[in-house]
Amino acid sequence: MDIQSIGQKIRGYQKDGKRLFATSSFQTHSVVLLHILSHIDKSIPIYFINTGYHFAETIRYKDTVSQRLGIKVIDLHSHVPKVMQTNGAGNLMFTYDPDYCCYLNKVQPVESLLDQYDVWINGIRAQQNEYRSRFKVEDSTTGKILRFHPLIAWSTKKVESYIKEHDLPIHPLESKGYKSIGCEPCTRPTNGTNIRDARWAGMQKTECGLHKKTFL
């Protein structure tokens, strides 16, 4: 979708009385959707899923982008304290059950939003991996929430050109080889062509669960 079409779609949702929210991981490519939304309607709530495991650079980047774009970001936190996310040996859950760690720290916090809103705006792109290539601009879910993916057809080249054109901030870890940035314990630099290889290295896992059957 082009910028004008995104604006028309969002205003159409609002005209129909639908309540909208967006989520952002505040990776470098996240800034494109945030910039677009800031020019359409700054009142749309932007949620950041603060797992407690983010790089310090990501938190600083979030603050930089928020100030630059004049947007208000709301932090979401797990309902389960970290002391209860351990096994008998005291090991944190990401070391032995990363799927459930993602559920407690990412998926469950967003679940609490789904009854409050009608449309969930997020910036996933088909080019990111084979699984995400199955998504459409709009996808229904098992609940009432409608997923809206305005950048689903955008290529990495188009995203990077937009960032350069608008002189948008770059995540400080990108220059250090981090191409897909999530929680610090589960993220690695990569020189590969598949940027999602940077996540959950050595595992079959490629998704945190936010974009899987929990919501579809």
FENNOR-V151074 format. One record per backbone hydrogen bond with DSSP energy under -0.5 kcal/mol. NH is the residue of the N-H (numbers start at 1). CO is the residue of the C=O. If there is no record, write none. Layout:
nh->{NH & NH}
co->{CO & CO}
This chain:
nh->{6 & 7 & 8 & 9 & 10 & 11 & 12 & 13 & 14 & 15 & 16 & 17 & 18 & 21 & 22 & 23 & 24 & 30 & 31 & 31 & 32 & 33 & 34 & 35 & 36 & 37 & 38 & 39 & 39 & 40 & 40 & 41 & 44 & 45 & 46 & 47 & 47 & 48 & 49 & 50 & 50 & 51 & 55 & 58 & 59 & 60 & 61 & 62 & 63 & 64 & 65 & 66 & 67 & 68 & 69 & 70 & 71 & 72 & 73 & 74 & 75 & 76 & 81 & 84 & 85 & 87 & 90 & 93 & 95 & 96 & 97 & 101 & 102 & 103 & 104 & 105 & 106 & 107 & 108 & 110 & 111 & 112 & 113 & 114 & 114 & 116 & 117 & 118 & 119 & 120 & 121 & 121 & 122 & 122 & 126 & 128 & 129 & 133 & 134 & 135 & 139 & 146 & 147 & 148 & 149 & 150 & 152 & 154 & 159 & 160 & 161 & 162 & 163 & 164 & 165 & 166 & 167 & 168 & 174 & 176 & 177 & 178 & 179 & 182 & 184 & 186 & 187 & 188 & 190 & 195 & 197 & 198 & 199 & 200 & 203 & 212 & 215 & 216}
co->{2 & 3 & 4 & 5 & 6 & 7 & 8 & 9 & 10 & 11 & 12 & 14 & 13 & 119 & 45 & 121 & 47 & 27 & 27 & 28 & 29 & 29 & 30 & 31 & 32 & 33 & 34 & 35 & 36 & 36 & 37 & 37 & 41 & 20 & 72 & 22 & 45 & 74 & 47 & 48 & 76 & 49 & 182 & 55 & 55 & 56 & 57 & 58 & 59 & 60 & 61 & 62 & 63 & 64 & 65 & 66 & 66 & 42 & 71 & 46 & 73 & 48 & 79 & 81 & 82 & 91 & 87 & 85 & 92 & 93 & 93 & 97 & 98 & 99 & 100 & 101 & 102 & 102 & 103 & 106 & 107 & 108 & 110 & 110 & 111 & 113 & 113 & 19 & 19 & 146 & 21 & 119 & 120 & 148 & 152 & 125 & 126 & 129 & 131 & 132 & 147 & 118 & 139 & 120 & 137 & 148 & 149 & 151 & 155 & 156 & 157 & 158 & 159 & 160 & 161 & 162 & 164 & 163 & 171 & 173 & 174 & 173 & 177 & 180 & 53 & 183 & 184 & 198 & 177 & 193 & 194 & 195 & 196 & 186 & 200 & 209 & 212 & 212}
